[in-house]
């Protein structure tokens, strides 16, 4: 192998390591974001599943926290998927679509990435 081919191969290997390392950091960040969103949305799951008659103040505070967690479209999609998973697990698959869709208005919090049904497509979130 010539010196330039060896240098090129080494540069490619280093680039791949940097990309792979960055992907790992991004995944770790998403995991942390997901955990925070799931914990916060836990304040709302009983209401969304029909177990509470009204939205609690804690749920509304959590909704504001969730909104503030996700600054980019990719973060909003990730948080949406995490919340959807939390909703389905906590409510045994029962999600009152009307209650879920009405959360932002009930709490006076502008957030457009809260799942509103069990088959909500988080990939469409912008």
MODELLER restraints for C-alpha pairs under 7 A, 6 or more apart:
rsr = mdl.restraints
at = mdl.atoms
rsr.add(forms.Gaussian(group=physical.xy_distance, feature=features.Distance(at['CA:30:A'], at['CA:78:A']), mean=6.97, stdev=0.5))
rsr.add(forms.Gaussian(group=physical.xy_distance, feature=features.Distance(at['CA:33:A'], at['CA:79:A']), mean=6.95, stdev=0.5))
rsr.add(forms.Gaussian(group=physical.xy_distance, feature=features.Distance(at['CA:34:A'], at['CA:79:A']), mean=5.75, stdev=0.5))
rsr.add(forms.Gaussian(group=physical.xy_distance, feature=features.Distance(at['CA:34:A'], at['CA:82:A']), mean=5.48, stdev=0.5))
rsr.add(forms.Gaussian(group=physical.xy_distance, feature=features.Distance(at['CA:37:A'], at['CA:66:A']), mean=5.77, stdev=0.5))
rsr.add(forms.Gaussian(group=physical.xy_distance, feature=features.Distance(at['CA:37:A'], at['CA:79:A']), mean=6.24, stdev=0.5))
rsr.add(forms.Gaussian(group=physical.xy_distance, feature=features.Distance(at['CA:37:A'], at['CA:82:A']), mean=6.97, stdev=0.5))
rsr.add(forms.Gaussian(group=physical.xy_distance, feature=features.Distance(at['CA:37:A'], at['CA:83:A']), mean=6.57, stdev=0.5))
rsr.add(forms.Gaussian(group=physical.xy_distance, feature=features.Distance(at['CA:38:A'], at['CA:82:A']), mean=6.25, stdev=0.5))
rsr.add(forms.Gaussian(group=physical.xy_distance, feature=features.Distance(at['CA:38:A'], at['CA:83:A']), mean=5.62, stdev=0.5))
rsr.add(forms.Gaussian(group=physical.xy_distance, feature=features.Distance(at['CA:38:A'], at['CA:86:A']), mean=5.94, stdev=0.5))
rsr.add(forms.Gaussian(group=physical.xy_distance, feature=features.Distance(at['CA:40:A'], at['CA:62:A']), mean=4.96, stdev=0.5))
rsr.add(forms.Gaussian(group=physical.xy_distance, feature=features.Distance(at['CA:40:A'], at['CA:66:A']), mean=6.87, stdev=0.5))
rsr.add(forms.Gaussian(group=physical.xy_distance, feature=features.Distance(at['CA:41:A'], at['CA:62:A']), mean=6.20, stdev=0.5))
rsr.add(forms.Gaussian(group=physical.xy_distance, feature=features.Distance(at['CA:41:A'], at['CA:63:A']), mean=6.93, stdev=0.5))
rsr.add(forms.Gaussian(group=physical.xy_distance, feature=features.Distance(at['CA:41:A'], at['CA:83:A']), mean=6.64, stdev=0.5))
rsr.add(forms.Gaussian(group=physical.xy_distance, feature=features.Distance(at['CA:43:A'], at['CA:58:A']), mean=6.15, stdev=0.5))
rsr.add(forms.Gaussian(group=physical.xy_distance, feature=features.Distance(at['CA:43:A'], at['CA:59:A']), mean=4.72, stdev=0.5))
rsr.add(forms.Gaussian(group=physical.xy_distance, feature=features.Distance(at['CA:43:A'], at['CA:62:A']), mean=6.77, stdev=0.5))
rsr.add(forms.Gaussian(group=physical.xy_distance, feature=features.Distance(at['CA:44:A'], at['CA:59:A']), mean=4.83, stdev=0.5))
rsr.add(forms.Gaussian(group=physical.xy_distance, feature=features.Distance(at['CA:45:A'], at['CA:87:A']), mean=5.83, stdev=0.5))
rsr.add(forms.Gaussian(group=physical.xy_distance, feature=features.Distance(at['CA:45:A'], at['CA:90:A']), mean=6.41, stdev=0.5))
rsr.add(forms.Gaussian(group=physical.xy_distance, feature=features.Distance(at['CA:45:A'], at['CA:91:A']), mean=6.73, stdev=0.5))
rsr.add(forms.Gaussian(group=physical.xy_distance, feature=features.Distance(at['CA:46:A'], at['CA:52:A']), mean=5.75, stdev=0.5))
rsr.add(forms.Gaussian(group=physical.xy_distance, feature=features.Distance(at['CA:47:A'], at['CA:53:A']), mean=6.74, stdev=0.5))
rsr.add(forms.Gaussian(group=physical.xy_distance, feature=features.Distance(at['CA:47:A'], at['CA:54:A']), mean=6.61, stdev=0.5))
rsr.add(forms.Gaussian(group=physical.xy_distance, feature=features.Distance(at['CA:47:A'], at['CA:55:A']), mean=6.17, stdev=0.5))
rsr.add(forms.Gaussian(group=physical.xy_distance, feature=features.Distance(at['CA:48:A'], at['CA:95:A']), mean=5.80, stdev=0.5))
rsr.add(forms.Gaussian(group=physical.xy_distance, feature=features.Distance(at['CA:48:A'], at['CA:96:A']), mean=5.61, stdev=0.5))
rsr.add(forms.Gaussian(group=physical.xy_distance, feature=features.Distance(at['CA:48:A'], at['CA:99:A']), mean=5.49, stdev=0.5))
rsr.add(forms.Gaussian(group=physical.xy_distance, feature=features.Distance(at['CA:48:A'], at['CA:100:A']), mean=5.50, stdev=0.5))
rsr.add(forms.Gaussian(group=physical.xy_distance, feature=features.Distance(at['CA:49:A'], at['CA:91:A']), mean=5.11, stdev=0.5))
rsr.add(forms.Gaussian(group=physical.xy_distance, feature=features.Distance(at['CA:49:A'], at['CA:94:A']), mean=5.46, stdev=0.5))
rsr.add(forms.Gaussian(group=physical.xy_distance, feature=features.Distance(at['CA:49:A'], at['CA:95:A']), mean=4.82, stdev=0.5))
rsr.add(forms.Gaussian(group=physical.xy_distance, feature=features.Distance(at['CA:49:A'], at['CA:96:A']), mean=5.73, stdev=0.5))
rsr.add(forms.Gaussian(group=physical.xy_distance, feature=features.Distance(at['CA:50:A'], at['CA:96:A']), mean=6.48, stdev=0.5))
rsr.add(forms.Gaussian(group=physical.xy_distance, feature=features.Distance(at['CA:60:A'], at['CA:107:A']), mean=5.01, stdev=0.5))
rsr.add(forms.Gaussian(group=physical.xy_distance, feature=features.Distance(at['CA:64:A'], at['CA:109:A']), mean=6.14, stdev=0.5))
rsr.add(forms.Gaussian(group=physical.xy_distance, feature=features.Distance(at['CA:67:A'], at['CA:111:A']), mean=5.82, stdev=0.5))
rsr.add(forms.Gaussian(group=physical.xy_distance, feature=features.Distance(at['CA:70:A'], at['CA:76:A']), mean=5.03, stdev=0.5))
rsr.add(forms.Gaussian(group=physical.xy_distance, feature=features.Distance(at['CA:73:A'], at['CA:125:A']), mean=6.89, stdev=0.5))
rsr.add(forms.Gaussian(group=physical.xy_distance, feature=features.Distance(at['CA:73:A'], at['CA:126:A']), mean=4.93, stdev=0.5))
rsr.add(forms.Gaussian(group=physical.xy_distance, feature=features.Distance(at['CA:76:A'], at['CA:113:A']), mean=6.33, stdev=0.5))
rsr.add(forms.Gaussian(group=physical.xy_distance, feature=features.Distance(at['CA:76:A'], at['CA:125:A']), mean=6.82, stdev=0.5))
rsr.add(forms.Gaussian(group=physical.xy_distance, feature=features.Distance(at['CA:77:A'], at['CA:122:A']), mean=5.38, stdev=0.5))
rsr.add(forms.Gaussian(group=physical.xy_distance, feature=features.Distance(at['CA:77:A'], at['CA:123:A']), mean=5.97, stdev=0.5))
rsr.add(forms.Gaussian(group=physical.xy_distance, feature=features.Distance(at['CA:77:A'], at['CA:125:A']), mean=5.65, stdev=0.5))
rsr.add(forms.Gaussian(group=physical.xy_distance, feature=features.Distance(at['CA:80:A'], at['CA:113:A']), mean=5.73, stdev=0.5))
rsr.add(forms.Gaussian(group=physical.xy_distance, feature=features.Distance(at['CA:80:A'], at['CA:114:A']), mean=5.85, stdev=0.5))
rsr.add(forms.Gaussian(group=physical.xy_distance, feature=features.Distance(at['CA:80:A'], at['CA:115:A']), mean=6.27, stdev=0.5))
rsr.add(forms.Gaussian(group=physical.xy_distance, feature=features.Distance(at['CA:80:A'], at['CA:122:A']), mean=5.69, stdev=0.5))
rsr.add(forms.Gaussian(group=physical.xy_distance, feature=features.Distance(at['CA:81:A'], at['CA:122:A']), mean=5.87, stdev=0.5))
rsr.add(forms.Gaussian(group=physical.xy_distance, feature=features.Distance(at['CA:84:A'], at['CA:115:A']), mean=5.88, stdev=0.5))
rsr.add(forms.Gaussian(group=physical.xy_distance, feature=features.Distance(at['CA:88:A'], at['CA:94:A']), mean=6.59, stdev=0.5))
rsr.add(forms.Gaussian(group=physical.xy_distance, feature=features.Distance(at['CA:88:A'], at['CA:118:A']), mean=6.85, stdev=0.5))
rsr.add(forms.Gaussian(group=physical.xy_distance, feature=features.Distance(at['CA:95:A'], at['CA:117:A']), mean=6.13, stdev=0.5))
rsr.add(forms.Gaussian(group=physical.xy_distance, feature=features.Distance(at['CA:95:A'], at['CA:118:A']), mean=6.33, stdev=0.5))
rsr.add(forms.Gaussian(group=physical.xy_distance, feature=features.Distance(at['CA:97:A'], at['CA:116:A']), mean=5.02, stdev=0.5))
rsr.add(forms.Gaussian(group=physical.xy_distance, feature=features.Distance(at['CA:97:A'], at['CA:117:A']), mean=4.98, stdev=0.5))
rsr.add(forms.Gaussian(group=physical.xy_distance, feature=features.Distance(at['CA:100:A'], at['CA:115:A']), mean=6.89, stdev=0.5))
rsr.add(forms.Gaussian(group=physical.xy_distance, feature=features.Distance(at['CA:100:A'], at['CA:116:A']), mean=4.83, stdev=0.5))
rsr.add(forms.Gaussian(group=physical.xy_distance, feature=features.Distance(at['CA:101:A'], at['CA:116:A']), mean=4.97, stdev=0.5))
rsr.add(forms.Gaussian(group=physical.xy_distance, feature=features.Distance(at['CA:104:A'], at['CA:110:A']), mean=5.82, stdev=0.5))
rsr.add(forms.Gaussian(group=physical.xy_distance, feature=features.Distance(at['CA:104:A'], at['CA:111:A']), mean=6.16, stdev=0.5))
rsr.add(forms.Gaussian(group=physical.xy_distance, feature=features.Distance(at['CA:113:A'], at['CA:125:A']), mean=6.06, stdev=0.5))
